[in-house]
Each structure stands twice: as C-alpha cells, then as structure tokens.
C-alpha cells in the first residue's frame, strides 16, 4: 500500500468518505490483524472490535437511532468509548463524546445543546448525570458501562454495555450514510463564552484521518500511541480513525503522565504518536537520560512543537516533529513536512488540494500580503470537508462564515515562501501605544527563567482609549522564588521596551479550560488586584535597565 495516497486509493475520493465505508474496507482487508490494546487493559483484533461495535449498533438502531440522531458517550478513554463511537456511526447516528471531566453546568450545556436520545455512561460518572437530571429529558435509554453501587434513579431505563456487546455481530444494514451526514458533534473549549457544538460531517472526520496518514506516512506496520482524549479531533480522528483506516495497531492510553510517556513508547513498540504543546513541555521537563533515544519512534505529530524547546526536544528523543494547524471546525489544512527545512515557529504550508487559506484584515476582510499579521481564514475545496454548523447557534455560524470564508479568530502571518505562522488569538492581542503585541513572545521570554512554570500575558486598560498596558501572570516551579524586579530586568533584556509588562502577578496556577488552554478572559476580568505588582509604583525605569538591542 502506498500510504501517501491515504484514503483515496482505498475507498475513492471524498464523495464516498464515511466512517462506515472505512469500516467495510477494514473488514475486507485485514479482519484478523491486531487493532487495539488498552494500556493495562484488554486488546482486540479488527474483526472482534468491529463485531462488538456492531452489536451495540444493532441495539442503537433498535432504540430508534438513525441519521442525525445523537448518542452521548460519557466515558473515559478505553475500549467501551471506542465501541460506542464506532457503533453510533455504524447505526448512522451522530457521536457526542463528552469530556469525562465535565460536570455541573458544563455537562448540562452539552446535554441541552445536543439533546441525545441514548446515553452511554461509565459507572463512575453516573452521579454526575444525576446532578443535571433535568437535562436528560429526551434520553430514552441509558447504557451503563461497568459495575456501580446505588445507581441513582434518573428516570431512564438502564441496560448493561457488557451484556449488549458481549457477542460480536455482523454489520447492521444501516440507513445509507452519506459524506454529508453528520458523524460527530465536538465542543470547543469556550474560553470567552459558552462552548460551541461543532457539527462535523462524515467527509470531514475522514479528511482528518487522511491528512494525518499522508503527512506522517502512517501505514499498517505502525504502532500508534493515543493518549489524547477521545472528545477531541486529535485523539479520535487523527489518531484512532487514522490508525484504523490503514490497518495499524493502536495503543490506547487512559491518562497522560509525562514521567511514564517514554516508558510506554518503549514497552509497547510505539512508532507514532501525537502530543500538544503543553504535553511536549512536560515531557521535556523530565530528567534527561542516556536512554532517551532508545525507542522505535522517529516522528510524531505536534500541535504545536514549542518554539523555545522544539529543536532540543527533537534532538533529545531522536525524532522529527510534524506540525500542523487546524481547528475542530476546519480540519487541518496546514502542515509541515517530514523532509526539508522548517522555519522556526511555522505550522507549515497549505494542503492546496483540500482548502484555501488566507490572512485578512480582521476589520475589513481585505487580503494581506506576506509578513502582515491578520486573521487566518479558510474555505474548503470539497463539499462537507469542514463543519456544517454550530449546533443551536445559527448567529455564531453566520458570523464565523462571513464573506464566504470561515473566520478562525487566529492571528497569523505567512512568509514569501508560503509558510504560515500563528501569532496569537485575535481576542488575546494586546495593543499598546499603537503597537500590536503578541502575548506569546512575552510569555516565551518569561519562561526562559527557570523559576517560571507558567506565564500568561494580557492587556489591561491603560486609561487611554483603545490602548492597553501589559500584565504578566506567572506561576512558579515548586520551591522557587522570584521577585518582580528581577523578572522585569530579565524581560527588558529579551523584549523590545514596548513589550515589557507594567504589571506582574504571581499566582498559584493559571486558570485553564478542560483542554488545558489558559482562560485569559478570567485573567482579564480580574484586572489589577491588591496582589498585582506595578513597575511604575516601584519606580523602575526601563531606560535605566534595558541593554542595547
């Protein structure tokens, strides 16, 4: 198999791409190959996995699940969660895999927005559903995974996952799913407002798998380690579905632990994985060893590979990072290559056969030239390869699709060679004294100090219209100490004067979303507090401390 052809050589072009079509292909080609093994758990070949998923799919169909009908999967990473996902799509329904950390209002919002007709829930999470029982009004059946004592009465009939999936079955006939039919609803992290439910067609989720296969050369001999949550595109579609599509082996981790990462890679014979920036930083922070290259993995997907440590990380572990840019809404139209030069900080070039990508003025939508910072916008070249809508939010959908482009909210630039660079989120942009400032650069400079564990730069009102002063919030490495005066001197040595913060606040930890993004909206709403150190009040003049640059 020429893996660079991805799905096209196996099931045709995107006009025929569905999760079911990939499943039928896998049954034809390699039913008896090993497919998935849980770290510390069970394992299944392709035939068994598809058979147990099919048993669930028959049950879903009997409960009335068909095209467009949503099924909630509220389980941690594991085989039941994978069976549930595959079963929903085989029945023609829409998978709503819910972050297993959700509870309370976050959980209620997902349930009210998607209104699932069937729920599959892990026993240890049932009590959380009881907290939002009023949001289960439309649920006809609850499928319980595992044993639970004193299951609360949710007013919904309960059946056991283990009983339903115990005996593998043939594929259900299904409703004739098309590439346009929704396969999943995935929720954005909601840093500035309610999370948006992104409705993803079958063709889009298959495209994500195809892009991962092509750009990493993933093939049937690979062993893919997935420890990403299955309620995100990276874990489910760029990991699980990509491995499934090429007949590779999947190693499914339940929880990421930086100090255990390399041991798992080595023990399981892993040749491919994916990690986001904070994961990479945590791995890099572990104690170096002469055995760091003693493994089989020579490339990994990175989203992103942090600029400050990326090259050192690659050298230390003897691998090549393949970066990309994408969103739940857009798939991943921008990738770096396994070969050739890669400009520092670039997320890559556009896969021109799949999407158009441009940088525009965020106020006028006028196209900008190379080197100019603006908003990244995207539009697809093939039908149903991007999101169809935000569920229940038509106004947000229309706003995002202004002027026939999807507006990402990311500030970016491209160079003359076509390499793209993500600068910031537009809402996180700081404007000071007519200078547009990237918070990333301030944070990267702060993180050069070994005492600093986390850093987030925000704009706070300066008292002049449309102008910000800069506040830097940091948390420290355990046991470390630093005084703001020292940090300011350090920053003045690494940043232009207009980027040096006026304010510094040391916090125990930065507020984060369930997907580990910093909630900068929370930091901005805090503003200047009694705990905020002020450079002006301390009498520090930058001209007296800054070295010539």
C-alpha positions, 0 to 999 in steps of 0.5 A: 500500500502506498500510504501517501495516497491515504484514503483515496486509493482505498475507498475513492475520493471524498464523495464516498468518505464515511466512517462506515465505508472505512469500516467495510474496507477494514473488514475486507482487508485485514479482519484478523490483524491486531487493532487495539490494546488498552494500556493495562487493559484488554486488546482486540483484533479488527474483526472482534472490535468491529463485531462488538461495535456492531452489536451495540449498533444493532441495539442503537438502531433498535432504540430508534437511532438513525441519521442525525440522531445523537448518542452521548458517550460519557466515558473515559478513554478505553475500549467501551468509548471506542465501541460506542463511537464506532457503533453510533456511526455504524447505526448512522447516528451522530457521536457526542463524546463528552469530556469525562471531566465535565460536570455541573453546568458544563455537562448540562450545556452539552446535554441541552445543546445536543439533546441525545436520545441514548446515553452511554455512561461509565459507572463512575460518572453516573452521579454526575448525570444525576446532578443535571437530571433535568437535562436528560429529558429526551434520553430514552435509554441509558447504557451503563458501562461497568459495575456501580453501587446505588445507581441513582434513579434518573428516570431512564431505563438502564441496560448493561454495555457488557451484556449488549456487546458481549457477542460480536455481530455482523454489520447492521444494514444501516440507513445509507450514510452519506459524506454529508451526514453528520458523524460527530458533534465536538465542543470547543473549549469556550474560553470567552463564552459558552462552548460551541457544538461543532457539527462535523460531517462524515467527509470531514472526520475522514479528511482528518484521518487522511491528512494525518496518514499522508503527512506522517506516512502512517501505514499498517506496520505502525504502532500508534500511541493515543493518549489524547482524549477521545472528545477531541479531533486529535485523539479520535480522528487523527489518531484512532480513525487514522490508525484504523483506516490503514490497518495499524495497531493502536495503543490506547492510553487512559491518562497522560503522565509525562514521567511514564510517556517514554516508558510506554513508547518503549514497552509497547513498540510505539512508532507514532504518536501525537502530543500538544504543546503543553504535553511536549513541555512536560515531557521535556521537563523530565530528567534527561537520560542516556536512554532517551533515544532508545525507542522505535519512534522517529516522528510524531505529530505536534500541535504545536512543537514549542518554539523555545524547546522544539529543536532540543526536544527533537534532538533529545528523543531522536525524532522529527516533529510534524506540525500542523494547524487546524481547528475542530471546525476546519480540519487541518489544512496546514502542515509541515513536512517530514523532509526539508527545512522548517522555519522556526515557529511555522505550522507549515504550508497549505494542503492546496488540494483540500482548502484555501487559506488566507490572512485578512484584515480582521476589520475589513476582510481585505487580503494581506500580503506576506509578513502582515499579521491578520486573521487566518481564514479558510474555505474548503475545496470539497463539499462537507470537508469542514463543519456544517454548523454550530449546533443551536447557534445559527448567529455564531455560524453566520458570523464565523462564515462571513464573506464566504470564508470561515473566520478562525479568530487566529492571528497569523502571518505567512512568509514569501515562501508560503509558510504560515505562522500563528501569532496569537488569538485575535481576542488575546492581542494586546495593543499598546501605544499603537503597537500590536503585541503578541502575548506569546513572545512575552510569555516565551521570554518569561519562561526562559527563567527557570523559576517560571512554570507558567506565564500568561500575558494580557492587556489591561486598560491603560486609561487611554482609549483603545490602548492597553498596558501589559500584565504578566501572570506567572506561576512558579516551579515548586520551591522557587522564588522570584521577585518582580524586579528581577523578572522585569530586568530579565524581560527588558533584556529579551523584549523590545521596551514596548513589550515589557509588562507594567504589571506582574502577578504571581499566582498559584496556577493559571486558570485553564479550560478542560483542554488545558488552554489558559482562560485569559478572559478570567485573567482579564476580568480580574484586572489589577488586584491588591496582589498585582505588582506595578513597575511604575509604583516601584519606580523602575525605569526601563531606560535605566535597565534595558541593554542595547538591542 
